Amino acid sequence: MDYGFKIIAKVKDNLSQEEKVKILEKINDLKNKLDIYQLDDITYIRLRKNNRDLGAACLFYIQLEKVKGDFSKLEYHDYINDEMEIAV
């Protein structure tokens, strides 16, 4: 798979079931709207489409960063510019 951006988003284990459902629904909604691909339980990427994956990947991360208190790990990896941002 060819991608330049990866987001690691691990939901906290100590959230209530209701809180987990809410954040997972948010993640799934964003995945569907932004065409984000889920590699495993915590890893998300945007497949390259004419080098236009930056906007969707950034927006996905920014939206999750707004609720970063729900995550035990939240990271954004930019492999094109060799940059990384860690929110949690």
Secondary structure, 3 states (H helix, E strand, C coil): CCCCEEEEEEECCCCCHHHHHHHHHHHHHHHHHHCCEECCCCEEECCCCCCCCHHHHHHHHHHHHCCHHHEEEEEEEECCCCEEEECC
